Amino acid sequence: MLFRVIVSPDNIRRVDISESLCSVEHLKNILQERLELAGDILIQFEDPDFGNELCNLTDIKELPKDKAVLKILYQGAIQQRDESASSISSTPSLNDLLPSTSTSRSSTLHLTQRDSGMENTFAMRRKEIVGKQPFVSDVMNRWPALFFEEQICAEFFRVTRVELMKTFLSSLDEHSAQLIKLYRSRSGKLDKELKNLLDIFDEKKTDVLEYRKSTALRGLPLYLKEQSDGFLKTCLDTDPVDVAVQGMELGILTVVEDDVGTVNSFPTTRSIALIIEEQIVLDDISSFPTAFALLFGLIYALNLDYPKNLRYTFEVIQKVFLNLGTDCSARVQALKNSLLK
């Protein structure tokens, strides 16, 4: 049987399978071997009964007799978490679905092909994203590789020519101590939230340097007199996904362990996830600062606007942390001057 297989917009292959196919899984195995595809894939086919519209292939008998057009999707990048589980604790993470970094040559080859493909399709992708302003779910379906951590950084570099993670974390290292000092000078009766944040930081006895960086970022909206309630959110790992992400158009969700025995201020963090348009686009992120940087990278990659209630916070990240642009608002310029003292 002859197949036209669409792996990506710039990788469309002709595959001739002479042996008799007994199941969808059989076809998957052949395609993964022939095309060197790694990870869990979903096969769609053009269904002649519906005007050649794409349908998920669930039974091998659904295929036309002699030839067919197939489309390959990587399930880990498009799976809707709230459809697959009732709580965050049972939600599969992208790390569970990604190929291991220590696996075979085929996995390495696939990663190389993905990087090359994203580089080659950058101009077309930017034209679509900037011109059509699609929903994030449509972008995830069209460009699933864009929601891998390394590709967020690569796309940000393509847009700005700035190395996202290196520049952001270096600036955070440089400014976090001074930011904490500025917060202390402001914290008091009129800034109760900021004081509470610093009180929790002062209780920390281990990993103080890392926690200082997170505190510096969490305190930034408070210091700039902005509201971060819908942007930074914490939930329990037993909370339903749809409830946890409700109202989060753009933000960072920290999932902590639901442990009734925990009496201190530092519950165990189970996961850190990025939320856009009330859906998880990336999770199992290693740290809060990394999550903040990746979310900023996605704002550029997806051509999103800064949240209106956090315009100064993101201006600081853009112009102070990443040195993108020089003209600052009066509020941000005042903070920048204080950091340089």
VOBA-1610 file (N, C-alpha, C; in pm, whole numbers, padded with zeros to 5 digits, always signed):
BEGIN
Met+00084-00119+00000Met+00000+00000+00000Met+00088+00125+00000Leu+00047+00227-00072Leu+00125+00348-00087Leu+00070+00458+00003Phe+00163+00525+00075Phe+00122+00631+00167Phe+00197+00760+00137Arg+00128+00870+00149Arg+00190+01003+00152Arg+00184+01048+00298Val+00300+01056+00363Val+00304+01078+00507Val+00354+01220+00537Ile+00269+01299+00603Ile+00304+01436+00640Ile+00358+01435+00783Val+00491+01445+00795Val+00554+01450+00927Val+00554+01593+00979Ser+00583+01688+00891Ser+00579+01831+00922Ser+00560+01902+00788Pro+00532+02033+00790Pro+00509+02102+00663Pro+00625+02091+00565Asp+00747+02076+00615Asp+00862+02066+00526Asp+00921+01925+00523Asn+00848+01829+00575Asn+00895+01690+00575Asn+00779+01599+00538Ile+00756+01582+00409Ile+00646+01501+00356Ile+00708+01385+00278Arg+00677+01262+00320Arg+00747+01144+00267Arg+00651+01050+00195Arg+00706+00978+00100Arg+00635+00872+00028Arg+00680+00738+00086Val+00587+00659+00133Val+00619+00531+00196Val+00536+00420+00130Asp+00607+00319+00079Asp+00541+00205+00015Asp+00553+00084+00108Ile+00441+00032+00156Ile+00441-00082+00247Ile+00379-00202+00175Ser+00461-00300+00147Ser+00413-00416+00071Ser+00344-00520+00158Glu+00385-00527+00285Glu+00326-00628+00372Glu+00185-00590+00414Ser+00108-00690+00451Ser-00030-00668+00494Ser-00032-00610+00635Leu-00105-00501+00652Leu-00113-00435+00782Leu-00226-00496+00865Cys-00191-00538+00986Cys-00291-00606+01069Cys-00353-00515+01175Ser-00289-00400+01204Ser-00343-00311+01308Ser-00282-00172+01293Val-00341-00076+01362Val-00286+00059+01364Val-00148+00059+01430Glu-00133-00022+01534Glu-00004-00031+01603Glu+00104-00084+01509His+00066-00181+01424His+00159-00236+01325His+00206-00126+01230Leu+00112-00044+01184Leu+00146+00067+01095Leu+00236+00168+01166Lys+00204+00197+01293Lys+00287+00289+01372Lys+00432+00243+01377Asn+00449+00114+01408Asn+00584+00059+01421Asn+00663+00071+01292Ile+00596+00044+01180Ile+00664+00053+01050Ile+00704+00197+01020Leu+00611+00290+01042Leu+00640+00431+01015Leu+00751+00485+01105Gln+00748+00445+01232Gln+00852+00492+01323Gln+00990+00441+01283Glu+00994+00318+01231Glu+01121+00261+01188Glu+01167+00324+01056Arg+01077+00332+00959Arg+01114+00383+00826Arg+01150+00532+00831Leu+01073+00609+00908Leu+01091+00754+00909Leu+01172+00804+01028Glu+01217+00708+01112Glu+01298+00741+01230Glu+01226+00841+01321Leu+01103+00806+01356Leu+01022+00891+01443Leu+01034+00841+01586Ala+01063+00931+01679Ala+01074+00894+01821Ala+00955+00951+01897Gly+00919+00886+02008Gly+00810+00934+02091Gly+00677+00871+02053Asp+00573+00910+02125Asp+00439+00855+02105Asp+00368+00935+01997Ile+00329+00870+01888Ile+00268+00942+01776Ile+00121+00905+01760Leu+00049+00998+01701Leu-00091+00976+01664Leu-00099+00985+01512Ile-00169+00890+01449Ile-00182+00889+01303Ile-00321+00938+01265Gln-00326+01035+01176Gln-00452+01078+01116Gln-00449+01044+00968Phe-00568+01028+00908Phe-00574+00998+00765Phe-00683+01082+00700Glu-00667+01109+00570Glu-00769+01180+00495Glu-00882+01084+00463Asp-00998+01110+00521Asp-01113+01020+00509Asp-01199+01060+00389Pro-01205+00976+00284Pro-01284+01010+00166Pro-01433+01022+00194Asp-01480+00958+00301Asp-01622+00968+00337Asp-01659+01106+00388Phe-01558+01187+00425Phe-01583+01321+00477Phe-01505+01426+00398Gly-01503+01406+00266Gly-01437+01504+00180Gly-01289+01517+00204Asn-01224+01404+00241Asn-01080+01398+00269Asn-01037+01485+00387Glu-01131+01512+00479Glu-01094+01579+00604Glu-01017+01480+00691Leu-00925+01532+00774Leu-00844+01445+00859Leu-00927+01386+00974Cys-00907+01257+00998Cys-00968+01187+01110Cys-00862+01101+01178Asn-00875+01080+01307Asn-00783+00991+01378Asn-00802+00848+01329Leu-00692+00779+01305Leu-00698+00640+01261Leu-00707+00549+01383Thr-00822+00487+01403Thr-00843+00399+01518Thr-00855+00252+01479Asp-00882+00228+01352Asp-00894+00090+01302Asp-00827+00085+01164Ile-00741-00011+01143Ile-00668-00019+01017Ile-00761-00037+00898Lys-00881-00091+00922Lys-00979-00113+00815Lys-01039+00018+00764Glu-01019+00127+00838Glu-01072+00257+00795Glu-00995+00315+00677Leu-00874+00266+00652Leu-00791+00320+00544Leu-00849+00287+00407Pro-00835+00377+00309Pro-00870+00343+00170Pro-00787+00224+00122Lys-00829+00160+00015Lys-00769+00032-00025Lys-00625+00041-00074Asp-00596+00128-00169Asp-00467+00123-00237Asp-00366+00228-00190Lys-00412+00345-00160Lys-00321+00450-00115Lys-00395+00547-00023Ala-00316+00615+00062Ala-00377+00704+00159Ala-00280+00815+00197Val-00336+00926+00242Val-00257+01037+00295Val-00266+01034+00447Leu-00149+01031+00512Leu-00144+01025+00658Leu-00078+01151+00712Lys-00116+01188+00834Lys-00051+01298+00904Lys-00006+01249+01040Ile+00118+01282+01077Ile+00175+01238+01205Ile+00168+01352+01305Leu+00115+01323+01424Leu+00113+01419+01534Leu+00185+01358+01653Tyr+00256+01442+01727Tyr+00323+01396+01849Tyr+00231+01422+01967Gln+00182+01314+02026Gln+00077+01326+02126Gln+00120+01406+02248Gly+00246+01398+02289Gly+00289+01466+02410Gly+00276+01617+02401Ala+00283+01672+02278Ala+00280+01817+02265Ala+00140+01873+02248Ile+00038+01787+02223Ile-00095+01839+02197Ile-00199+01784+02292Gln-00160+01690+02376Gln-00258+01626+02462Gln-00315+01725+02561Gln-00448+01729+02573Gln-00514+01817+02668Gln-00518+01750+02803Arg-00453+01813+02902Arg-00438+01750+03032Arg-00572+01729+03101Asp-00662+01823+03085Asp-00788+01810+03157Asp-00882+01709+03093Glu-00848+01653+02979Glu-00927+01549+02918Glu-00875+01411+02955Ser-00752+01404+03002Ser-00691+01275+03027Ser-00686+01237+03173Ala-00719+01331+03263Ala-00714+01300+03405Ala-00802+01394+03482Ser-00843+01354+03601Ser-00930+01435+03684Ser-00853+01522+03779Ser-00724+01498+03793Ser-00643+01580+03883Ser-00503+01595+03828Ile-00435+01698+03874Ile-00299+01725+03826Ile-00205+01613+03861Ser-00227+01547+03974Ser-00135+01442+04015Ser-00135+01324+03920Ser-00246+01305+03846Ser-00253+01192+03754Ser-00230+01235+03610Thr-00200+01362+03589Thr-00178+01411+03454Thr-00040+01371+03404Pro-00031+01309+03286Pro+00102+01276+03233Pro+00177+01404+03199Ser+00306+01404+03226Ser+00387+01521+03197Ser+00453+01505+03061Leu+00496+01618+03004Leu+00567+01612+02877Leu+00694+01531+02889Asn+00757+01534+03007Asn+00881+01457+03025Asn+00856+01308+03012Asp+00733+01262+03048Asp+00701+01121+03034Asp+00690+01081+02887Leu+00661+01179+02801Leu+00634+01148+02662Leu+00749+01183+02569Leu+00844+01258+02620Leu+00960+01293+02538Leu+01060+01179+02531Pro+01134+01166+02421Pro+01239+01065+02416Pro+01349+01095+02515Ser+01405+00991+02575Ser+01512+01008+02674Ser+01636+01065+02608Thr+01707+01153+02680Thr+01828+01214+02623Thr+01942+01115+02613Ser+01929+00998+02676Ser+02038+00901+02673Ser+02005+00781+02585Thr+01905+00796+02498Thr+01862+00683+02418Thr+01938+00675+02287Ser+01874+00613+02190Ser+01941+00568+02069Ser+01974+00679+01971Arg+02047+00640+01867Arg+02082+00734+01760Arg+01958+00790+01695Ser+01851+00709+01683Ser+01730+00757+01617Ser+01668+00872+01693Ser+01675+00869+01827Ser+01623+00979+01907Ser+01704+01106+01882Thr+01835+01092+01879Thr+01922+01207+01853Thr+01897+01263+01714Leu+01879+01174+01618Leu+01852+01217+01481Leu+01720+01292+01474His+01620+01241+01548His+01489+01306+01547His+01498+01447+01604Leu+01574+01464+01713Leu+01590+01596+01773Leu+01660+01690+01676Thr+01761+01639+01606Thr+01833+01720+01508Thr+01740+01762+01395Gln+01658+01667+01347Gln+01564+01698+01240Gln+01463+01802+01285Arg+01418+01792+01412Arg+01321+01887+01464Arg+01381+02027+01469Asp+01505+02038+01517Asp+01572+02168+01524Asp+01587+02228+01385Ser+01630+02144+01291Ser+01648+02190+01154Ser+01516+02233+01092Gly+01411+02154+01117Gly+01280+02186+01063Gly+01226+02317+01116Met+01242+02341+01246Met+01194+02465+01306Met+01271+02585+01253Glu+01399+02568+01230Glu+01480+02677+01174Glu+01436+02709+01032Asn+01412+02605+00953Asn+01377+02624+00812Asn+01238+02683+00794Thr+01148+02659+00890Thr+01010+02706+00875Thr+00984+02833+00957Phe+01088+02896+01008Phe+01070+03013+01095Phe+00994+03125+01026Ala+01034+03161+00905Ala+00970+03273+00835Ala+00822+03247+00812Met+00789+03126+00770Met+00649+03091+00747Met+00570+03093+00877Arg+00632+03041+00984Arg+00564+03036+01114Arg+00538+03177+01167Arg+00637+03266+01157Arg+00618+03403+01205Arg+00509+03475+01126Lys+00504+03448+00997Lys+00401+03511+00914Lys+00262+03466+00960Glu+00247+03337+00989Glu+00118+03285+01035Glu+00082+03340+01172Ile+00177+03336+01265Ile+00149+03375+01403Ile+00122+03525+01414Val+00205+03605+01349Val+00188+03751+01357Val+00068+03796+01275Gly+00049+03735+01158Gly-00058+03778+01069Gly-00196+03730+01109Lys-00206+03604+01150Lys-00337+03545+01179Lys-00373+03546+01328Gln-00274+03561+01416Gln-00295+03561+01561Gln-00383+03443+01605Pro-00340+03321+01577Pro-00422+03203+01609Pro-00429+03177+01759Phe-00529+03097+01800Phe-00536+03051+01938Phe-00416+02963+01967Val-00376+02959+02093Val-00258+02879+02129Val-00281+02731+02098Ser-00404+02683+02112Ser-00433+02543+02081Ser-00407+02512+01934Asp-00436+02609+01847Asp-00410+02590+01705Asp-00260+02588+01677Val-00185+02672+01747Val-00040+02674+01729Val+00021+02543+01779Met-00031+02490+01891Met+00019+02363+01945Met-00004+02249+01847Asn-00115+02254+01777Asn-00145+02150+01678Asn-00061+02167+01552Arg-00040+02292+01513Arg+00033+02321+01389Arg+00184+02309+01409Trp+00234+02357+01525Trp+00378+02358+01551Trp+00407+02300+01689Pro+00383+02172+01710Pro+00400+02113+01845Pro+00541+02126+01900Ala+00642+02124+01813Ala+00781+02132+01862Ala+00811+02266+01927Leu+00731+02368+01898Leu+00755+02501+01954Leu+00737+02504+02105Phe+00671+02403+02160Phe+00642+02401+02303Phe+00737+02309+02380Phe+00850+02277+02319Phe+00959+02212+02391Phe+01051+02321+02444Glu+01109+02296+02561Glu+01188+02398+02628Glu+01300+02452+02539Glu+01374+02361+02473Glu+01487+02408+02393Glu+01441+02488+02271Gln+01320+02457+02221Gln+01271+02530+02105Gln+01215+02667+02141Ile+01164+02682+02263Ile+01122+02814+02309Ile+01243+02908+02310Cys+01353+02857+02365Cys+01477+02937+02369Cys+01529+02965+02228Ala+01523+02865+02141Ala+01571+02882+02004Ala+01485+02983+01928Glu+01353+02976+01947Glu+01263+03068+01878Glu+01284+03211+01928Phe+01303+03226+02057Phe+01329+03359+02114Phe+01456+03418+02052Phe+01558+03335+02035Phe+01683+03383+01973Phe+01660+03422+01828Arg+01576+03344+01757Arg+01548+03376+01617Arg+01479+03513+01606Val+01394+03544+01703Val+01319+03669+01699Val+01404+03787+01746Thr+01483+03768+01853Thr+01550+03881+01918Thr+01702+03882+01904Arg+01762+03767+01869Arg+01908+03747+01868Arg+01966+03758+02009Val+01887+03729+02110Val+01931+03726+02250Val+01914+03585+02304Glu+02015+03535+02375Glu+02006+03403+02437Glu+01921+03414+02563Leu+01802+03359+02557Leu+01701+03380+02661Leu+01749+03335+02799Met+01778+03206+02814Met+01803+03151+02946Met+01932+03206+03007Lys+02037+03211+02928Lys+02166+03259+02978Lys+02156+03404+03024Thr+02093+03489+02943Thr+02084+03631+02976Thr+01992+03655+03095Phe+01878+03587+03095Phe+01780+03607+03203Phe+01838+03563+03338Leu+01892+03442+03343Leu+01943+03390+03470Leu+02065+03468+03519Ser+02147+03514+03427Ser+02263+03595+03465Ser+02217+03727+03527Ser+02118+03790+03467Ser+02065+03915+03521Ser+01997+03893+03656Leu+01928+03781+03668Leu+01863+03750+03796Leu+01967+03730+03905Asp+02075+03661+03873Asp+02185+03645+03969Asp+02240+03782+04012Glu+02251+03870+03915Glu+02309+04002+03941Glu+02218+04090+04027His+02087+04082+04004His+01996+04179+04065His+01914+04126+04183Ser+01911+03996+04206Ser+01818+03941+04306Ser+01845+03995+04447Ala+01972+04003+04487Ala+02003+04052+04622Ala+01958+04196+04641Gln+01983+04280+04541Gln+01943+04421+04551Gln+01791+04435+04547Leu+01724+04350+04470Leu+01577+04353+04468Leu+01521+04322+04606Ile+01577+04221+04672Ile+01531+04187+04807Ile+01549+04306+04901Lys+01662+04376+04890Lys+01685+04494+04973Lys+01580+04601+04946Leu+01546+04621+04820Leu+01444+04720+04785Leu+01308+04679+04841Tyr+01278+04549+04836Tyr+01151+04502+04890Tyr+01145+04527+05040Arg+01256+04505+05109Arg+01258+04526+05255Arg+01234+04673+05289Ser+01285+04761+05207Ser+01265+04904+05233Ser+01120+04945+05212Arg+01049+04870+05133Arg+00909+04901+05102Arg+00812+04827+05193Ser+00852+04708+05240Ser+00759+04623+05315Ser+00722+04688+05447Gly+00596+04682+05479Gly+00544+04742+05602Gly+00394+04731+05603Lys+00331+04816+05677Lys+00186+04807+05691Lys+00114+04828+05558Leu+00172+04912+05472Leu+00107+04942+05345Leu+00136+04836+05240Asp+00233+04748+05266Asp+00270+04643+05171Asp+00271+04509+05243Lys+00154+04467+05287Lys+00144+04346+05368Lys+00184+04222+05289Glu+00143+04215+05162Glu+00177+04099+05079Glu+00328+04087+05062Leu+00392+04199+05040Leu+00537+04199+05023Leu+00606+04156+05151Lys+00555+04201+05264Lys+00611+04163+05393Lys+00595+04013+05417Asn+00477+03960+05384Asn+00453+03816+05401Asn+00548+03734+05315Leu+00572+03781+05192Leu+00664+03712+05102Leu+00805+03709+05161Leu+00848+03820+05217Leu+00982+03828+05276Leu+00992+03748+05405Asp+00883+03744+05482Asp+00883+03664+05605Asp+00903+03516+05573Ile+00838+03469+05468Ile+00854+03330+05426Ile+00997+03305+05379Phe+01052+03400+05304Phe+01191+03388+05258Phe+01288+03381+05377Asp+01263+03461+05479Asp+01351+03464+05596Asp+01348+03334+05675Glu+01239+03258+05662Glu+01227+03130+05731Glu+01305+03019+05661Lys+01342+03042+05537Lys+01409+02940+05457Lys+01550+02916+05509Lys+01583+02790+05534Lys+01714+02754+05589Lys+01802+02679+05489Thr+01742+02623+05385Thr+01818+02551+05283Thr+01788+02609+05146Asp+01880+02589+05051Asp+01864+02640+04914Asp+01826+02789+04914Val+01890+02864+05001Val+01854+03005+05019Val+01878+03087+04892Leu+01989+03062+04823Leu+02021+03139+04704Leu+01916+03119+04595Glu+01875+02994+04574Glu+01774+02966+04473Glu+01640+03026+04512Tyr+01607+03016+04641Tyr+01479+03070+04687Tyr+01479+03222+04679Arg+01596+03284+04697Arg+01606+03429+04684Arg+01569+03474+04542Lys+01613+03398+04442Lys+01580+03432+04304Lys+01430+03425+04280Ser+01368+03319+04331Ser+01223+03305+04315Ser+01150+03418+04387Thr+01197+03452+04507Thr+01135+03560+04584Thr+01150+03693+04512Ala+01265+03715+04450Ala+01287+03840+04375Ala+01186+03853+04261Leu+01158+03743+04193Leu+01063+03746+04082Leu+00919+03758+04132Arg+00886+03684+04237Arg+00749+03689+04291Arg+00718+03826+04351Gly+00819+03891+04403Gly+00796+04022+04464Gly+00792+04137+04367Leu+00837+04114+04245Leu+00846+04223+04147Leu+00711+04291+04121Pro+00603+04216+04094Pro+00474+04283+04073Pro+00428+04361+04196Leu+00454+04306+04315Leu+00411+04373+04438Leu+00487+04504+04456Tyr+00616+04501+04432Tyr+00697+04622+04445Tyr+00654+04729+04344Leu+00615+04685+04226Leu+00573+04778+04121Leu+00425+04814+04131Lys+00361+04767+04240Lys+00219+04795+04268Lys+00128+04742+04158Glu+00154+04618+04118Glu+00070+04549+04021Glu+00011+04423+04084Gln-00096+04373+04025Gln-00165+04256+04077Gln-00122+04130+04002Ser-00075+04030+04078Ser-00027+03906+04015Ser-00116+03786+04045Asp-00236+03811+04101Asp-00322+03700+04144Asp-00353+03603+04031Gly-00388+03653+03914Gly-00423+03565+03803Gly-00303+03519+03723Phe-00185+03568+03759Phe-00064+03534+03686Phe+00018+03428+03758Leu+00036+03443+03887Leu+00108+03345+03969Leu+00007+03274+04057Lys-00004+03145+04040Lys-00106+03070+04112Lys-00046+02941+04167Thr-00092+02901+04285Thr-00049+02775+04347Thr-00171+02689+04373Cys-00160+02560+04346Cys-00270+02468+04373Cys-00215+02338+04428Leu-00305+02253+04477Leu-00268+02121+04528Leu-00266+02020+04415Asp-00186+01916+04431Asp-00179+01815+04326Asp-00306+01732+04317Thr-00398+01750+04410Thr-00526+01679+04405Thr-00637+01764+04344Asp-00608+01889+04314Asp-00708+01977+04255Asp-00735+01938+04109Pro-00861+01946+04064Pro-00891+01919+03923Pro-00821+02021+03833Val-00777+01975+03718Val-00702+02062+03627Val-00784+02182+03584Asp-00910+02159+03546Asp-00991+02269+03493Asp-01014+02377+03598Val-01020+02338+03724Val-01034+02436+03832Val-00903+02511+03854Ala-00793+02438+03849Ala-00661+02498+03876Ala-00626+02606+03774Val-00661+02585+03647Val-00621+02679+03543Val-00729+02781+03510Gln-00842+02772+03578Gln-00953+02862+03547Gln-00913+03008+03565Gly-00941+03088+03464Gly-00911+03230+03471Gly-00768+03268+03440Met-00682+03168+03410Met-00542+03198+03381Met-00523+03212+03229Glu-00524+03334+03183Glu-00498+03358+03041Glu-00350+03347+03010Leu-00268+03383+03107Leu-00123+03375+03092Leu-00063+03371+03231Gly+00012+03265+03262Gly+00068+03261+03396Gly+00148+03137+03427Ile+00190+03129+03552Ile+00271+03017+03602Ile+00194+02950+03715Leu+00175+02821+03703Leu+00103+02743+03804Leu+00202+02654+03878Thr+00210+02672+04009Thr+00294+02587+04094Thr+00206+02485+04163Val+00235+02358+04140Val+00156+02249+04197Val+00231+02192+04317Val+00168+02195+04434Val+00233+02147+04556Val+00161+02023+04607Glu+00234+01946+04685Glu+00181+01821+04738Glu+00072+01848+04841Asp-00036+01773+04829Asp-00147+01783+04925Asp-00115+01695+05045Asp-00044+01753+05140Asp+00002+01679+05258Asp-00056+01745+05383Val-00154+01680+05443Val-00220+01739+05560Val-00124+01750+05677Gly-00013+01677+05671Gly+00084+01681+05780Gly+00181+01796+05769Thr+00177+01868+05655Thr+00270+01979+05636Thr+00222+02101+05714Val+00304+02147+05807Val+00265+02262+05889Val+00356+02382+05865Asn+00462+02363+05787Asn+00552+02476+05763Asn+00513+02551+05636Ser+00591+02649+05600Ser+00559+02735+05486Ser+00612+02682+05354Phe+00674+02564+05355Phe+00741+02515+05236Phe+00689+02376+05196Pro+00568+02367+05144Pro+00519+02238+05096Pro+00602+02190+04978Thr+00600+02060+04955Thr+00679+02002+04846Thr+00620+02040+04711Thr+00702+02097+04624Thr+00658+02132+04489Thr+00660+02008+04401Arg+00546+01977+04342Arg+00536+01860+04255Arg+00563+01896+04109Ser+00521+02015+04069Ser+00538+02053+03929Ser+00522+02204+03915Ile+00586+02259+03815Ile+00566+02399+03777Ile+00527+02399+03630Ala+00416+02466+03598Ala+00362+02460+03463Ala+00335+02600+03408Leu+00342+02612+03276Leu+00306+02736+03208Leu+00164+02723+03155Ile+00084+02826+03177Ile-00056+02827+03135Ile-00078+02941+03037Ile-00140+02910+02924Ile-00183+03011+02829Ile-00324+02975+02784Glu-00414+03072+02789Glu-00553+03051+02750Glu-00615+02933+02824Glu-00588+02928+02954Glu-00645+02829+03046Glu-00608+02685+03011Gln-00493+02664+02951Gln-00446+02529+02927Gln-00296+02519+02952Ile-00255+02401+02997Ile-00114+02377+03024Ile-00040+02360+02891Val+00061+02442+02869Val+00139+02431+02745Val+00276+02368+02770Leu+00322+02370+02895Leu+00449+02307+02931Leu+00452+02287+03081Asp+00494+02168+03127Asp+00502+02146+03270Asp+00630+02072+03307Asp+00639+02033+03435Asp+00760+01970+03489Asp+00883+02057+03466Ile+00868+02187+03483Ile+00980+02280+03467Ile+01065+02276+03592Ser+01195+02286+03577Ser+01288+02259+03686Ser+01283+02359+03800Ser+01251+02485+03771Ser+01251+02586+03876Ser+01159+02701+03838Phe+01123+02781+03937Phe+01037+02896+03911Phe+01105+02999+03820Pro+01232+03035+03843Pro+01298+03129+03751Pro+01302+03077+03606Thr+01327+02948+03590Thr+01327+02891+03455Thr+01189+02904+03392Ala+01085+02877+03470Ala+00948+02890+03420Ala+00918+03034+03378Phe+00963+03129+03458Phe+00940+03270+03426Phe+01007+03306+03293Ala+01130+03261+03276Ala+01203+03290+03152Ala+01134+03226+03032Leu+01092+03101+03047Leu+01027+03031+02936Leu+00894+03095+02899Leu+00819+03141+02999Leu+00694+03209+02969Leu+00719+03338+02892Phe+00822+03411+02931Phe+00857+03532+02857Phe+00897+03497+02714Gly+00970+03386+02699Gly+01007+03342+02566Gly+00887+03307+02480Leu+00786+03244+02541Leu+00665+03210+02466Leu+00585+03334+02426Ile+00589+03437+02509Ile+00522+03562+02473Ile+00577+03614+02341Tyr+00708+03607+02325Tyr+00771+03651+02200Tyr+00744+03552+02087Ala+00755+03422+02117Ala+00736+03320+02014Ala+00595+03321+01958Leu+00496+03350+02044Leu+00355+03348+02004Leu+00301+03488+01976Asn+00388+03589+01985Asn+00349+03727+01957Asn+00232+03772+02046Leu+00242+03742+02175Leu+00137+03777+02269Leu+00164+03914+02331Asp+00057+03977+02378Asp+00071+04103+02451Asp+00103+04074+02597Tyr+00173+04165+02662Tyr+00191+04154+02806Tyr+00055+04171+02874Pro+00031+04101+02984Pro-00092+04126+03061Pro-00098+04274+03102Lys-00213+04337+03082Lys-00223+04480+03109Lys-00195+04514+03255Asn-00234+04423+03345Asn-00214+04450+03487Asn-00071+04422+03533Leu+00015+04375+03439Leu+00155+04345+03473Leu+00251+04408+03373Arg+00211+04519+03315Arg+00292+04580+03208Arg+00429+04623+03258Tyr+00436+04673+03382Tyr+00565+04718+03435Tyr+00656+04600+03471Thr+00595+04494+03523Thr+00673+04374+03556Thr+00742+04320+03432Phe+00668+04308+03324Phe+00726+04254+03201Phe+00819+04354+03133Glu+00795+04481+03156Glu+00889+04580+03103Glu+01024+04567+03172Val+01023+04537+03302Val+01148+04515+03374Val+01222+04394+03317Ile+01149+04285+03294Ile+01212+04165+03238Ile+01272+04196+03101Gln+01196+04267+03019Gln+01241+04296+02883Gln+01362+04391+02881Lys+01349+04504+02951Lys+01447+04611+02933Lys+01560+04610+03035Val+01535+04554+03154Val+01639+04549+03256Val+01710+04415+03256Phe+01632+04305+03252Phe+01692+04172+03258Phe+01750+04127+03124Leu+01680+04157+03014Leu+01720+04106+02883Leu+01776+04213+02790Asn+01777+04338+02836Asn+01835+04449+02758Asn+01774+04462+02619Leu+01643+04445+02611Leu+01571+04461+02485Leu+01497+04594+02489Gly+01555+04695+02429Gly+01496+04828+02432Gly+01559+04913+02542Thr+01557+05043+02521Thr+01625+05134+02615Thr+01531+05233+02683Asp+01426+05275+02615Asp+01335+05376+02671Asp+01242+05311+02772Cys+01259+05346+02898Cys+01179+05287+03006Cys+01072+05386+03054Ser+00963+05331+03104Ser+00864+05414+03172Ser+00927+05471+03299Ala+00865+05573+03355Ala+00920+05637+03474Ala+00933+05539+03590Arg+00833+05451+03604Arg+00834+05356+03715Arg+00948+05256+03701Val+00967+05205+03580Val+01073+05107+03556Val+01210+05174+03561Gln+01220+05296+03512Gln+01347+05367+03516Gln+01391+05391+03660Ala+01295+05420+03748Ala+01327+05440+03889Ala+01382+05313+03951Leu+01320+05199+03917Leu+01369+05071+03968Leu+01508+05041+03912Lys+01527+05067+03784Lys+01656+05041+03720Lys+01766+05124+03787Asn+01736+05249+03816Asn+01834+05335+03883Asn+01868+05282+04022Ser+01767+05231+04092Ser+01790+05177+04226Ser+01876+05051+04222Leu+01860+04972+04117Leu+01939+04849+04104Leu+02085+04879+04075Leu+02111+04993+04015Leu+02248+05028+03976Leu+02324+05102+04084Lys+02257+05133+04195Lys+02324+05206+04303Lys+02424+05117+04374
//
